[in-house]
Amino acid sequence: MNIHEYQAKQLLSQYGVTVPQGFPCTSADEVRKAAETLFSAGTQRVVIKSQTHAGGRGKGTFKNGFQGGVQLRANVEETVSTAQSMLGQTLVTKQTGEDGRLISTVLIEKASNIRRELYVAVLLDRDTSRPLIMASRAGGMDIEEVAAKTPEKIIKETIDPAIGMMPYQARKLAVALELTGPLINQATKLLLGLYKTWWECDASLVEVNPLCVVEGPDGADAIVAVDAKVSIDDNALYRHKNIQAMRDLAEEAPLETEASKYNLNYIKLDGSIACLVNGAGLAMATMDIIQHFGGSPANFLDVGGGATKEQVTAAFKIILNDPNVKAILVNIFGGIMRCDVIADGIVAAVKETHLNLPLVVRLEGNNVKVGQKILQESGLPLITGDTMADAAEKVVRSIQK
């Protein structure tokens, strides 16, 4: 689950990470109050940041013609006017697609006088199955671009999960980022706070880009998390009711949101052949083999190992809500999942949804004979596949007629 920048900064500040003073606002009145508070405290400039989970906000364009989802302003009236051009408007960026995202909240924040931009992230290294701190002196850039062009600029520190991040590791990273003097102690505290946020919030990613050396109130250098991104492991949300309350359903694809209500793993794609599969690996293989035979998958849909008849019916309804779907492939390998349960769900779903698209079903494994008998006796106009390749070839052919 992703959260907004202002929410990420709220979490980080709870763990001792220094962030700029700022206020999330949903109306012009709230913007005015926030701006007045910041300017009256001596702030020279504020930054107005559109809050959306998509990247590329600064270079984005609103559908009302206003350019840029991140803006700097020097007085209250300009801040309010700019925020009004953002609130309630749709922002299109390189990550949103043509539809864009509706901006319901802006973050009004004290603009920092930035002297250096750095990068730091905490994530899971899947090769070692351990937490990894990744840092770079090339902040403000896409880390993928840095990795591709100048990989030597990426610094990595693996953490032992049994003992957590040690202060000496944080100091080592601070020195590698070419921080000196008092900044080393500041960076040590901040890096330890980032790791603690990642660990205690069950995050899959905590990223600060840029992490900035800024001019502090006394003119001395200070280190601040100017931007932040936090993603939480969905499987751990039950342990974090406060974080779960931060979920913004308007930022998520409607069909994916609906699927999550039934504990279905669903991701919408751009193709025309819908897939209903049990097991993530089999689902990936199913999408690959559809592509191999000249088709294009419309979704990733894993019903899991213990799906019920109700979940299968819900899965069909979600699939049919995608107007791009021209055919459906059900590919089930019965291990924990029983083929007869899937067959019952298919029959019920087809009858309830009045399905009129080509449906190809391949069942194998636990109770497969019973499942096949249920389908045969249902009287439904479905196509069976003897193997995964046979089923994939048939479903592709069904929409080429």
Secondary structure, 3 states (H helix, E strand, C coil): CECCHHHHHHHHHHCCCCCCCEEEECCHHHHHHHHHHHHHCCCCCEEEEECCCCCCCCCCEECCCCECCEEEECCHHHHHHHHHHHCCCEEECCCCCCCCEECCCEEEEECCCEEEEEEEEEEEECCCCEEEEEEECCCCCCHHHHHHHCHHHEEEEECCCCCCCCHHHHHHHHHHCCCCCHHHHHHHHHHHHHHHHHHHCCEEEEEEEEEEEEECCCCCEEEEECCCEEEECHHHHHHCHHHHCCCCHHHCCHHHHHHHHCCCEEEECCCCEEEEECCHHHHHHHHHHHHHCCCCECEEEECCCCCCHHHHHHHHHHHHCCCCCCEEEEEEEECCCCHHHHHHHHHHHHHHHCCCCCEEEEEEECCHHHHHHHHHCCCCCCEECCCHHHHHHHHHHHCCC
